[in-house]
Structure formats: C-alpha cells, structure tokens
C-alpha cells in the first residue's frame, strides 16, 4: 500500500505524462571538470550513471562554456553572454564597469524567473556564485526566482565543512559526522523532487561543486583508484585520446596536443606518490558525483517522472591547472576540521590529499590530461578551457537514443532550450527593469534528431583571452598575445595557426568580435585591470 507521499508522487508523475504535459527540467552542472573526465567522453573514471544517460540520450561533442566558474553560471542562468549579465569576471573582484561588476544584473532574467509564469515550481541545490558574499541577499537564489535553495553562495568550500552554506535565506550547518557536500547537494535535490506538489512541472538546478578543489573524497571512493595512475599523465592522455577516437567524440584529423611544456615528463616528475594520490582523489570526486547523479535519476524513476523530464548535464569550464599555495584560498578554508584538527592549507607534498584536514588542488599535469586532447585550461578560451561535455536525456522526445551531435552550441542556448521545452515566454521586462534580449538558440531540434539553425557566431572573453567562432573558423588569442586562426573542422586541437595564410578570414572574424564586444559590454582587459575594485559596504 502506498503511503501519502508515494501516492502524491505517483499523481505528480501521472499528471505529467500526457502529450501536452510540460516536462520537468533538471539541469546538472559539474565544477572544474575537463572534457575527457567522464567515461562516455573517454575517461577511465567510473561514471556508469552518466554513461547510461548518454546511451539513452544524446551527447554533444562541440558544446562550449565560458571558461570560468562565475561567468559560466551567469551565462547559463540568463541565456546572455557573461558581461551582459554583469559577471564578465569574478564576483569577488568587482570593477566599476557594467560588464564586470561581479553581481547578476537586474536587466537579466534567470531560467527560474522565466519559467515561473509558465507554471513551474523552481528548486536549486548546490553552488550559486553569481553575487558577492555579503550580508545582502538581493541576488541569492530565493531572490532570483527559486522557491527552495540549499547550497553555498561562495565559489569553493571544504566538502566536509563548507563555508556560506545556506538553506533558503538562512545559515545552515553540516548535518551528521559523515557529511560530504556532494552527497548533501544530491540529497536535497532528491528531497525537492519527492516533495514537489502534484499537478505542476518543476525546474531543478543542481550545481555540484565537484570536482573543484579542494581534493576531498570519501576514503572508500579513493581506494577504488589506488594505483590506477601510477603510469602518470603522459600515458593517461594517450589512453584517453584513443578511447575518444573509438567513441567518436573527437576526429582522427585532430592530433593529440603535446604535453604542456610546464609539466615534466612523468618519468622525470618528482613526488610521484603524492602526484598519483592527487589524481586518485580527483577521480574519486567525479565518481562520487556520478553516484549522486544516479540517486537523482532513481528518484525521478521512483516518482514516475523520468520519461517526461528533460535532463541536461555539463561542466562550467575545463580542467583547472591552479596550484594552491598556503594562503591562496584562505576565504574558503576552515581553520580546523569539525573534530578540532588544524587544516593544512595548500599543495604540501608532505601531506596526502583527500581528508578534511587537507586543502589541495590536482595541478597542471593532471589538468592537461582532463582536457585531452585540447590546449590550455580553465581561464583560457582555447578549446581546453571552454569545451564541455553536454548530455541531453528526455525519453518522451528523444528520437535517436545513444546518438552524438556535432553542432556547435554554447551556454546561452540552455535558457532558450528550457523556455522552448516549457513553452514559456522570455520577458522584455521584469520588476520594472528592461531585460536584455536573449542571445541563445534552442537545442530541442538537436535533441529530437533534427538540424537547427546554426549560430551566426559564438563569442568569448575572459581576463583578456578572446575568441570568436564562425562556422568552422575560430579566431582566438591568449592575453596579452596576438590573434591565432584555426580551421576547427580539420584542426580542433588548434595546432596549425592559419592567421598569416588566411588574412581575409581573420579580418572578418576580428570585425565580428569587435562589434560583439561593443554591444556586450566587453572592454580591453588592460583597461579593466586599472579600474578600482568595488567593495560593498556590508562585505563580510
């Protein structure tokens, strides 16, 4: 016999299965995860739940993010380029320019705000990171369209004792001695699904912090990868590349890029036991995230709602090459563990990462492997910084389960896709503020196995790193360097610069970039760097 909650859940599922029923929408975001870090995109890391979604859904092979945590989240939530949403840089480095203030603008609309008038209830669990951490709640999730929220406002935190942990608009504390943030994010997402009232669709944004530093994971997950990385990052890159070729994720015309010259050959790398451990913990973090995605999918199945749920999974930027010094992330780090031990800050080679008394990152060599086969990392707008997996799963509408799609797309398309699926209208005004027009295009034709109208151009800027893609041409520069031009159809790993050979193509793309920058509130990075930082009066 069904109890009351199960009965209500079954009604919710039944009410949303008709041909005219609006779908639930579940948007799942990974944090600092590289292009090749899940098994259905070439990884050795155990991610069976994402693989199942990919085998029953569609994998996008040329989808892009915005190269960094805050800008990506602003773009994802609003369907605008980051600067148009006010977050062209980091939220804790706000500048006196509209595009770089580091606080989600009132001239933008979040997916939650846009879906509510169409009858959706809206929930969020996880990392917010589109407003400064101050006493003001003006841009917290509850103030930007979400009915319920559990997670962190800041951009990083200990997985065992996270800072800025909130429930709705109130402070929250870790519950239980075995608390682990990835588990808690999924548990609250599942609770929102189970407690969702019958008769209406929901939008659930689940923004994991995994596998962003610090390298923290439950010991049982770390043990699963013990010794797996003893052959090092060189062997791993070749292994992943071969697997990606077999899966059809990359083209055989695109050679594997050389190892980043700043990383030593593995045979020459010092402290290899410590280096292996860093990657073992990183893999465990991705594994644990996948386990929790499985919990969310299982909850949708148990409540009878999976078939008519559009589920999207992607990452906010490429793998992160940052090395943490003893004070480089002090705002995120508790001084001691919950049981009173001091937290040993930074990448100390005398301390093996993984437990709550450590606070480390996995470093450049492993990030180079995460971004196989591409160049560069988080921060930069070469393919290693901006290429993301995107898995779309919607049994009720999918026409070619297990397919791949190679049409270029961008974060700006997520809002348009959600509105298209939910038959919702993008507003021209909200709360008396004129709203910036939507930039993205819906992905539903791709999900349904049809071709869609392509983007005329896609653009990027972060910390002076610039790019524009038009068709197969990509013009890109690494600040403060010069433009490079690549034919991505034949050279997506960006090995053969055609700038000198194709001056007309380079000029066309450069003019496109300049016109976009002028309308999207993008400024030269050297000018932004000189601007004073805005320090809110109530900053913590």
C-alpha positions in Angstrom: 0.0 0.0 0.0 1.3 3.5 -0.9 1.9 6.0 1.9 0.7 9.5 1.4 4.0 10.8 0.0 4.3 8.0 -2.5 0.7 8.5 -3.5 1.2 12.2 -4.2 4.4 11.4 -6.1 2.6 8.9 -8.3 -0.1 11.5 -9.0 2.6 14.0 -9.9 4.1 11.6 -12.4 0.8 10.7 -13.8 -0.2 14.3 -14.3 2.8 15.0 -16.4 2.7 12.1 -18.9 0.1 13.3 -21.4 1.1 14.5 -24.9 0.5 18.1 -23.9 2.2 17.9 -20.5 5.1 20.3 -19.8 8.2 18.5 -18.9 10.2 18.7 -15.7 13.6 20.2 -16.4 16.7 19.0 -14.4 19.9 21.0 -15.1 23.1 19.4 -13.6 26.4 21.3 -13.6 29.8 19.9 -12.7 32.5 22.2 -11.5 36.1 22.4 -13.0 35.6 19.1 -14.9 37.6 18.6 -18.1 36.2 17.5 -21.5 37.5 13.9 -21.1 36.7 13.2 -17.4 33.6 11.0 -17.8 33.6 7.6 -19.3 31.2 8.4 -22.2 33.7 11.1 -23.3 36.8 8.9 -23.0 37.6 8.7 -19.3 38.7 5.7 -17.3 36.8 7.1 -14.3 33.8 5.1 -13.3 30.7 7.1 -14.3 28.0 4.5 -15.2 25.1 6.8 -14.4 26.2 9.5 -16.9 27.0 6.7 -19.4 23.5 5.4 -19.0 22.1 8.8 -19.7 24.3 9.2 -22.7 23.4 5.8 -24.1 19.7 6.7 -23.8 20.2 10.3 -24.8 22.4 12.5 -27.0 26.0 13.6 -26.5 27.1 16.9 -27.8 30.7 17.0 -29.0 31.1 20.7 -29.7 29.4 22.5 -26.9 31.0 25.4 -25.0 31.1 27.1 -21.6 32.5 30.5 -20.6 35.9 29.3 -19.3 35.4 30.2 -15.6 33.0 29.5 -12.7 31.2 32.8 -12.2 30.9 33.8 -15.9 29.6 30.4 -16.9 27.0 30.4 -14.1 25.8 33.9 -15.1 25.5 32.9 -18.8 23.9 29.5 -18.0 21.2 31.1 -15.8 20.4 34.0 -18.1 20.9 33.0 -21.7 23.2 36.0 -22.1 26.9 36.4 -22.5 28.5 36.8 -19.1 29.3 40.5 -19.4 25.6 41.3 -20.4 24.6 39.6 -17.1 27.1 41.7 -15.2 29.6 38.9 -14.5 32.4 39.3 -17.0 34.9 38.4 -14.3 34.8 37.0 -10.7 32.2 38.1 -8.2 34.8 38.9 -5.6 36.8 41.1 -8.0 34.1 43.6 -8.9 35.1 46.5 -11.1 33.5 49.9 -11.8 32.2 48.8 -15.3 28.7 47.4 -16.0 30.1 44.2 -17.6 32.5 43.4 -14.7 30.6 44.3 -11.6 30.5 40.7 -10.5 26.9 40.8 -9.5 24.0 39.4 -11.5 22.3 42.4 -13.2 18.6 43.3 -12.8 18.5 43.6 -16.6 18.8 39.8 -16.9 16.3 37.1 -16.1 17.2 33.7 -14.6 15.7 30.5 -16.0 13.7 30.2 -12.8 12.3 33.7 -13.2 11.3 32.9 -16.8 9.7 29.5 -16.1 7.6 30.5 -13.1 5.0 32.4 -15.1 4.6 29.2 -17.2 3.5 27.3 -14.1 6.8 25.8 -13.0 8.0 25.4 -9.4 11.7 26.0 -9.1 14.4 24.5 -7.0 18.2 24.8 -6.6 20.7 22.7 -4.8 24.5 23.5 -5.0 26.8 26.3 -5.8 25.4 29.8 -6.7 28.5 32.0 -7.2 26.9 34.9 -9.2 26.9 37.5 -6.4 29.4 38.7 -3.8 29.4 37.1 -0.4 28.0 40.0 1.7 25.2 40.4 4.2 22.9 41.4 1.3 20.6 38.7 0.0 19.5 40.7 -3.1 20.8 38.2 -5.6 20.6 34.9 -3.7 18.6 32.1 -5.3 15.4 32.8 -3.4 15.5 36.4 -4.7 16.1 35.3 -8.3 13.2 33.1 -8.8 13.9 29.9 -6.9 11.2 28.6 -4.5 13.7 26.5 -2.5 17.5 26.5 -2.1 20.2 24.5 -0.4 23.9 25.1 -1.1 26.7 27.6 -0.9 26.8 31.2 -2.1 30.6 31.3 -2.5 32.7 29.6 -5.2 34.5 26.9 -3.3 34.4 25.2 0.1 35.6 22.2 2.1 33.5 19.2 1.2 33.4 18.2 4.9 32.7 21.7 6.4 31.6 24.2 3.7 31.5 27.9 4.2 28.5 30.0 3.2 26.2 27.0 3.5 22.6 28.1 3.3 19.1 26.8 3.3 16.8 29.2 1.6 17.9 32.6 3.1 19.2 31.3 6.3 22.6 29.9 7.5 22.9 26.1 7.6 25.3 23.7 9.1 26.6 20.3 8.0 24.4 17.6 9.4 26.0 14.3 10.6 29.5 13.2 11.2 29.7 11.7 7.7 28.6 14.9 6.0 30.0 15.3 2.4 28.9 18.2 0.3 28.4 16.3 -3.0 26.1 13.9 -1.1 24.2 16.7 0.6 23.6 18.6 -2.7 22.1 15.4 -4.3 20.1 14.5 -1.2 18.4 17.9 -1.1 17.8 17.8 -4.9 16.1 14.4 -4.3 14.0 15.8 -1.5 12.8 18.7 -3.7 11.7 16.2 -6.3 9.9 14.0 -3.7 8.2 16.9 -2.0 7.2 18.6 -5.2 3.4 19.0 -5.2 1.3 17.2 -7.8 -0.1 18.8 -10.9 2.7 21.1 -11.9 6.1 20.8 -13.6 9.4 21.7 -11.9 12.8 23.1 -12.8 15.6 21.8 -10.7 19.1 23.3 -11.0 21.7 21.1 -9.3 25.2 22.7 -9.3 27.7 20.3 -7.8 31.0 21.7 -6.5 32.7 18.5 -7.7 35.5 18.1 -8.8 36.6 21.7 -8.0 39.4 21.9 -5.4 39.9 21.1 -2.6 40.7 17.4 -3.3 38.3 15.8 -0.8 36.6 12.5 -1.2 35.3 9.6 1.0 38.1 7.1 1.6 36.2 4.2 0.0 36.0 6.0 -3.3 39.7 6.9 -3.2 40.6 3.3 -2.6 38.8 2.4 -5.9 41.5 4.2 -7.8 44.5 3.2 -5.7 47.4 2.6 -8.1 45.4 3.5 -11.2 47.5 6.5 -12.1 51.0 5.0 -11.5 51.8 5.4 -15.2 51.3 9.1 -15.0 49.7 11.9 -17.1 51.5 11.1 -20.3 50.2 7.6 -20.6 46.7 8.8 -19.4 46.5 11.4 -22.2 47.3 8.8 -24.9 44.9 6.3 -23.3 42.0 8.7 -23.2 42.7 10.0 -26.7 42.5 6.5 -28.2 39.2 5.9 -26.3 37.8 9.2 -27.5 38.6 8.3 -31.1 36.8 4.9 -30.7 33.7 6.6 -29.2 33.6 9.2 -32.0 34.0 12.1 -29.6 37.0 13.5 -31.5 38.1 13.3 -35.1 41.2 11.4 -36.2 42.2 14.5 -38.1 42.8 16.3 -34.8 46.1 15.3 -33.4 46.7 15.0 -29.6 48.4 18.2 -28.5 51.9 17.8 -27.0 52.1 17.7 -23.2 52.2 21.2 -21.7 55.9 22.1 -21.5 55.4 23.4 -18.0 54.6 19.8 -16.9 57.6 17.4 -16.7 57.5 14.0 -18.4 56.1 11.6 -15.9 59.3 9.7 -15.7 61.0 12.9 -14.5 58.2 14.1 -12.2 59.2 14.4 -8.5 57.0 13.3 -5.7 55.1 10.8 -7.8 53.4 9.0 -4.9 51.9 12.4 -4.0 51.0 13.2 -7.6 49.3 9.9 -8.0 47.3 10.5 -4.9 46.0 13.9 -6.2 44.6 12.2 -9.3 43.2 9.3 -7.3 41.2 11.8 -5.2 40.1 13.8 -8.2 38.8 10.6 -9.9 37.0 9.6 -6.6 35.3 13.0 -6.6 34.0 12.6 -10.2 32.9 9.0 -9.3 31.0 10.2 -6.2 29.3 12.9 -8.3 28.2 10.3 -10.7 26.8 8.1 -7.9 24.8 11.1 -6.8 23.5 11.8 -10.2 22.3 8.2 -10.2 20.4 9.0 -7.0 18.6 11.9 -8.7 17.7 9.8 -11.7 16.5 7.0 -9.5 14.3 9.5 -7.6 12.8 10.6 -10.9 12.2 6.9 -11.8 10.6 6.1 -8.4 8.2 9.1 -8.7 7.2 8.2 -12.3 8.7 11.4 -13.8 11.8 10.3 -15.7 10.2 9.9 -19.1 8.9 13.4 -19.2 11.9 15.1 -17.7 14.5 17.0 -19.8 17.8 16.3 -18.1 20.9 18.3 -19.1 24.4 17.7 -17.8 27.5 19.8 -18.5 30.6 21.4 -16.9 31.4 25.1 -16.1 34.9 25.1 -17.6 37.8 22.9 -18.5 40.1 21.2 -16.0 41.8 23.6 -13.6 45.6 23.9 -13.5 45.8 26.1 -10.4 48.3 25.2 -7.8 47.2 26.2 -4.3 49.7 27.9 -2.0 49.4 28.1 1.8 47.1 31.1 1.7 45.7 31.1 -1.9 42.2 30.1 -0.9 42.0 31.4 2.6 38.4 32.7 2.4 37.2 29.2 1.6 39.2 27.3 4.2 38.1 26.4 7.7 40.9 26.8 10.2 40.2 23.4 11.7 38.2 20.3 11.0 34.9 19.7 12.7 36.7 17.4 15.2 39.3 20.1 16.0 42.3 19.2 13.9 44.1 22.0 12.1 43.5 22.2 8.3 46.9 22.0 6.4 46.5 24.6 3.7 47.9 24.4 0.2 49.7 21.8 -2.0 52.0 20.4 0.6 53.9 17.4 -0.8 54.4 16.0 2.7 50.6 15.6 3.1 48.5 13.3 1.0 45.2 14.9 0.0 41.7 13.6 0.4 40.7 14.1 4.0 39.1 17.0 5.8 42.4 18.3 7.3 43.9 19.0 3.8 43.1 21.6 1.2 44.8 20.9 -2.1 44.3 21.0 -5.9 45.4 18.4 -8.5 47.6 20.7 -10.6 48.7 21.3 -14.2 49.9 17.9 -15.2 46.6 16.2 -14.4 44.5 19.1 -15.7 46.3 18.7 -19.0 45.0 15.1 -19.1 41.5 16.2 -18.1 41.3 18.4 -21.1 42.6 15.7 -23.6 43.1 16.3 -26.5 43.0 20.1 -26.3 45.2 23.0 -25.3 45.1 25.0 -22.1 42.7 25.1 -19.1 40.1 27.0 -17.1 40.6 30.8 -17.6 41.6 30.5 -21.3 39.4 30.3 -24.3 41.4 27.8 -26.4 39.4 24.6 -26.6 40.8 23.1 -23.3 39.3 26.0 -21.4 35.8 26.1 -23.0 34.9 22.6 -24.4 32.4 20.8 -22.2 30.5 17.5 -22.4 26.8 18.0 -22.7 24.4 15.1 -22.3 20.7 15.6 -23.0 18.2 13.0 -21.9 14.4 13.2 -22.5 12.8 9.8 -23.3 9.5 11.4 -24.2 11.0 13.5 -27.0 14.3 11.9 -28.0 14.3 10.3 -31.4 17.8 8.8 -31.7 18.9 7.4 -28.3 22.7 7.0 -28.0 23.5 9.4 -30.8 26.1 12.2 -30.9 25.6 15.7 -32.2 28.5 17.8 -33.5 26.6 21.1 -34.0 28.4 24.0 -32.2 26.4 25.3 -29.2 27.0 27.5 -26.1 25.7 28.0 -22.6 23.5 30.8 -23.9 21.4 28.0 -25.6 20.4 26.5 -22.2 17.8 29.2 -21.4 16.3 29.1 -24.9 16.1 25.3 -24.6 14.3 25.4 -21.2 11.9 28.0 -22.5 11.2 26.0 -25.6 10.6 22.8 -23.7 8.4 24.5 -21.1 6.5 26.6 -23.6 7.5 29.7 -21.6 8.0 33.3 -22.8 11.2 35.3 -22.4 10.1 38.6 -20.9 11.1 42.0 -22.2 10.6 43.5 -18.7 10.8 42.1 -15.2 10.0 44.0 -11.9 10.2 47.3 -13.8 13.6 46.6 -15.4 14.0 46.3 -19.1 15.5 42.9 -19.9 18.4 42.4 -22.3 17.3 40.3 -25.3 18.0 36.6 -25.3 21.2 35.5 -27.1 20.8 31.7 -27.4 19.0 29.2 -29.7 17.0 26.2 -28.5 18.7 22.8 -28.6 15.4 20.9 -28.9 15.8 20.3 -32.7 19.1 18.6 -31.9 17.6 16.5 -29.1 14.8 15.4 -31.5 17.3 14.4 -34.2 16.8 17.4 -36.5 19.1 20.1 -37.7 18.7 23.5 -36.2 19.5 27.0 -37.4 23.2 27.5 -36.6 24.7 30.3 -34.7 26.0 33.1 -36.9 28.9 33.4 -34.4 29.8 32.5 -30.9 32.0 34.7 -28.7 34.2 34.6 -25.6 36.2 37.0 -23.4 37.7 36.3 -20.0 40.7 38.1 -18.5 41.6 39.4 -22.0 41.6 35.9 -23.5 39.3 36.4 -26.6 37.7 34.2 -29.2 35.0 34.1 -31.9 33.8 31.1 -33.8 32.0 31.4 -37.1 31.3 28.1 -38.8 34.5 26.1 -38.6 36.7 29.2 -38.3 37.9 30.1 -34.8 39.9 33.3 -34.1 41.5 33.2 -30.6 44.1 34.9 -28.5 45.7 34.3 -25.1 46.2 37.6 -23.3 48.4 39.6 -24.0 49.2 37.7 -27.2 48.1 38.1 -30.8 45.2 36.5 -32.7 45.5 33.0 -33.9 43.2 31.4 -36.6 42.2 27.8 -36.7 40.1 25.6 -39.0 38.3 23.6 -36.4 36.9 21.1 -38.9 40.4 19.8 -39.6 42.2 21.1 -36.5 40.1 21.4 -33.4 43.2 20.8 -31.2 44.4 24.2 -32.5 47.9 23.1 -33.7 48.1 24.8 -37.1 47.7 28.6 -36.9 46.4 30.0 -40.3 46.3 33.7 -39.3 49.1 34.6 -41.8 47.7 32.4 -44.6 44.1 33.5 -44.3 44.2 37.2 -43.6 40.7 37.9 -45.1 39.1 35.3 -42.8 41.0 36.6 -39.8 39.9 40.2 -40.6 36.2 39.1 -40.9 36.2 37.4 -37.6 38.1 40.2 -35.9 35.5 42.7 -37.0 32.8 40.4 -35.8 34.5 40.2 -32.4 34.9 44.0 -32.1 31.2 44.5 -32.9 30.1 42.0 -30.3 32.4 43.4 -27.7 31.0 46.9 -28.2 27.4 45.7 -27.7 28.1 43.1 -25.0 29.9 45.5 -22.5 33.3 43.8 -23.1 36.3 46.1 -22.6 40.1 45.6 -23.1 41.4 43.7 -20.2 44.2 46.2 -19.6 41.6 48.9 -19.0 39.6 46.7 -16.7 42.6 45.8 -14.6 43.3 49.5 -13.9 39.7 50.1 -12.6 39.2 50.3 -8.8 37.6 47.3 -7.2 34.1 47.9 -5.8 33.9 46.9 -2.1 30.4 46.7 -0.9 29.9 48.4 2.4 28.5 45.3 4.0 31.1 42.9 2.7 31.9 40.1 5.1 
